[in-house]
Amino acid sequence: MIRTFLFDMGNVLAFFSHEKMCEQMGHLCGRSESEIRTLLIESGKQWEYERGMLTPAEFHHWFEQAVGQSVDFDALALAGSDIFELNTSILPVLDSLKAGGHRLVLLSNTCVSHFEFIWNQYEVLQRFDDFVTSYAAGAIKPEPAIFECALQKIECAPAEAFYTDDIADYVDEARKLGIQGEVFTNTESLIGQLACRGISL
């Protein structure tokens, strides 16, 4: 029996684009999308932010130093976060699972700015009972520490939890811990995966 469902956020609950993020941030300082990608993604700075190693204020300061000019704090936060499109097809699935008495837990590599944007923009995270985020855990998937946090949040045996994520390596890591898991491709496929486990929506 499955008691708890773990959901990834990016490209499961909401689709996102790093290209759009870098392009929008570049518009604030006259830099190209590729230049911002080098500064932010290829340097690993975005992953530091998602590990919680930087506060939003510290990230803003770093960005100003990196591009050599002042950038409005709120404009930067919006440019870096307004990159999501809600996966509306997942909402009835979440609601049905909740109605069936299941526990919902988020398990996501994300920074505080992205989490807050999704929270304020869409009524999806409010459906969850608890949250395991990389910035709070100080670790990013597939590192063991973030999965250890997840095991504390599921409030059931690992075998009684089900995890879906669009990245296969992360699902594999959860399976090593005894959690049931499937790679997310689309909502229709997820519904079929749950049906095979006796969960009819």
C-alpha positions as CSV (number, residue, x, y, z in Angstrom):
1,M,0.0,0.0,0.0
2,I,1.3,3.5,-0.9
3,R,0.8,6.0,1.9
4,T,3.0,8.9,0.7
5,F,3.7,10.4,-2.7
6,L,6.9,12.3,-3.4
7,F,6.8,14.7,-6.4
8,D,9.6,16.6,-8.0
9,M,8.7,20.2,-8.9
10,G,10.6,21.2,-12.1
11,N,9.1,19.6,-15.2
12,V,6.6,17.6,-13.1
13,L,4.5,20.2,-11.3
14,A,5.6,23.1,-13.5
15,F,7.7,23.2,-16.7
16,F,10.6,25.6,-16.8
17,S,13.3,26.9,-19.1
18,H,16.9,27.8,-18.0
19,E,17.3,29.4,-21.5
20,K,14.5,31.8,-20.6
21,M,16.0,32.5,-17.2
22,C,19.4,33.4,-18.7
23,E,17.8,35.4,-21.4
24,Q,15.7,37.5,-19.1
25,M,18.5,38.0,-16.6
26,G,20.8,39.1,-19.5
27,H,18.2,41.7,-20.6
28,L,18.7,43.5,-17.2
29,C,22.4,44.0,-17.8
30,G,23.0,44.0,-21.6
31,R,24.4,40.5,-21.7
32,S,23.5,37.6,-24.0
33,E,21.8,34.4,-22.9
34,S,25.0,32.5,-23.5
35,E,27.0,34.9,-21.4
36,I,24.6,34.6,-18.5
37,R,24.5,30.8,-18.9
38,T,28.3,30.7,-18.6
39,L,28.3,33.0,-15.5
40,L,25.4,31.2,-13.8
41,I,25.0,27.6,-15.0
42,E,28.4,26.5,-16.3
43,S,30.1,28.1,-13.3
44,G,28.0,26.1,-10.9
45,K,26.7,29.3,-9.2
46,Q,23.1,28.3,-9.7
47,W,23.7,25.0,-8.0
48,E,25.3,26.8,-5.0
49,Y,22.1,28.9,-4.8
50,E,20.0,25.7,-5.0
51,R,22.1,24.2,-2.2
52,G,21.2,27.1,0.1
53,M,24.8,28.4,0.1
54,L,23.6,31.9,-0.9
55,T,20.7,33.9,0.4
56,P,18.7,35.9,-2.2
57,A,20.5,39.0,-1.1
58,E,23.9,37.3,-1.5
59,F,22.9,36.0,-4.9
60,H,21.9,39.5,-6.0
61,H,25.2,40.9,-4.7
62,W,27.1,38.2,-6.6
63,F,25.2,38.9,-9.8
64,E,26.0,42.6,-9.6
65,Q,29.7,41.8,-9.1
66,A,29.7,39.3,-11.9
67,V,28.1,41.7,-14.5
68,G,29.9,44.8,-13.2
69,Q,26.8,47.0,-12.7
70,S,23.8,47.6,-10.4
71,V,20.7,45.6,-11.0
72,D,17.4,46.1,-9.3
73,F,16.8,43.3,-6.7
74,D,13.1,42.7,-7.4
75,A,13.7,42.8,-11.2
76,L,16.5,40.2,-10.9
77,A,14.3,37.9,-8.8
78,L,11.5,38.1,-11.3
79,A,13.8,37.6,-14.3
80,G,15.3,34.6,-12.7
81,S,12.0,33.1,-11.5
82,D,9.4,33.9,-14.1
83,I,10.3,30.8,-16.1
84,F,7.7,28.4,-15.0
85,E,4.4,27.1,-16.6
86,L,2.1,25.2,-14.4
87,N,1.4,21.6,-15.5
88,T,-2.4,22.0,-15.0
89,S,-3.0,18.3,-15.8
90,I,-1.3,17.3,-12.6
91,L,-3.7,19.2,-10.3
92,P,-6.6,16.6,-10.5
93,V,-4.0,13.9,-9.7
94,L,-2.9,15.7,-6.6
95,D,-6.4,16.4,-5.5
96,S,-7.5,12.8,-6.0
97,L,-4.5,11.5,-4.0
98,K,-5.3,14.0,-1.2
99,A,-8.9,13.0,-1.2
100,G,-7.8,9.4,-0.9
101,G,-6.0,10.2,2.3
102,H,-2.5,10.1,0.9
103,R,0.4,12.3,2.1
104,L,2.0,14.6,-0.5
105,V,5.7,15.6,-0.1
106,L,7.7,17.8,-2.5
107,L,11.2,16.6,-3.2
108,S,12.9,19.2,-5.4
109,N,16.3,20.8,-6.3
110,T,15.3,24.4,-6.2
111,C,16.4,27.8,-4.8
112,V,14.3,29.9,-2.4
113,S,13.4,32.4,-5.2
114,H,12.0,29.7,-7.4
115,F,10.0,28.0,-4.6
116,E,8.5,31.3,-3.5
117,F,7.6,32.2,-7.1
118,I,5.7,29.0,-7.6
119,W,4.1,29.4,-4.2
120,N,2.8,32.9,-5.0
121,Q,2.0,32.3,-8.7
122,Y,0.2,29.0,-8.7
123,E,-2.1,27.1,-6.3
124,V,-0.1,23.9,-6.4
125,L,2.4,23.7,-3.6
126,Q,-0.4,24.5,-1.1
127,R,-1.7,21.0,-1.8
128,F,1.4,19.5,-0.2
129,D,1.8,18.3,3.4
130,D,5.5,18.9,3.6
131,F,8.6,20.0,1.5
132,V,12.1,18.7,1.0
133,T,14.0,21.3,-0.9
134,S,17.7,21.3,-1.8
135,Y,18.2,24.8,-0.3
136,A,16.8,23.8,3.0
137,A,18.6,20.4,3.0
138,G,21.9,21.8,2.0
139,A,22.2,19.1,-0.7
140,I,21.0,18.5,-4.2
141,K,19.7,15.3,-5.8
142,P,21.1,12.7,-6.2
143,E,23.2,13.3,-3.1
144,P,22.3,11.0,-0.2
145,A,21.6,13.9,2.3
146,I,18.5,15.2,0.5
147,F,17.1,11.7,0.3
148,E,17.7,11.2,4.0
149,C,15.6,14.3,4.6
150,A,12.9,12.8,2.4
151,L,12.9,9.6,4.4
152,Q,12.2,11.7,7.6
153,K,9.3,13.5,5.9
154,I,7.4,10.6,4.3
155,E,6.1,9.3,7.7
156,C,5.9,5.8,6.5
157,A,8.2,2.9,5.5
158,P,10.2,3.6,2.3
159,A,8.3,0.8,0.5
160,E,5.0,2.6,1.3
161,A,6.2,5.7,-0.6
162,F,6.2,6.5,-4.3
163,Y,8.4,9.0,-6.1
164,T,8.2,10.5,-9.5
165,D,10.8,12.7,-11.2
166,D,11.7,13.6,-14.7
167,I,15.4,12.6,-14.2
168,A,16.0,8.9,-14.1
169,D,19.1,9.0,-12.0
170,Y,17.1,10.6,-9.1
171,V,14.5,8.0,-9.3
172,D,17.2,5.3,-9.3
173,E,18.6,6.8,-6.1
174,A,15.2,6.7,-4.4
175,R,14.7,3.1,-5.5
176,K,18.1,2.1,-3.8
177,L,16.5,3.3,-0.5
178,G,13.5,1.1,-1.0
179,I,11.1,3.8,-2.3
180,Q,8.9,2.9,-5.2
181,G,9.6,5.2,-8.2
182,E,9.0,5.9,-11.8
183,V,10.3,8.5,-14.3
184,F,7.8,11.2,-15.1
185,T,7.2,11.8,-18.8
186,N,3.7,13.1,-18.7
187,T,0.6,13.0,-16.5
188,E,-1.2,10.3,-18.5
189,S,1.8,8.0,-18.1
190,L,1.9,8.7,-14.4
191,I,-1.8,7.8,-14.0
192,G,-1.0,4.5,-15.7
193,Q,1.9,3.9,-13.4
194,L,-0.3,4.5,-10.4
195,A,-3.1,2.3,-11.8
196,C,-0.6,-0.6,-12.0
197,R,-0.1,-0.1,-8.2
198,G,-3.8,-0.2,-7.5
199,I,-4.3,3.6,-7.3
200,S,-7.2,4.6,-9.5
201,L,-7.8,8.3,-10.0
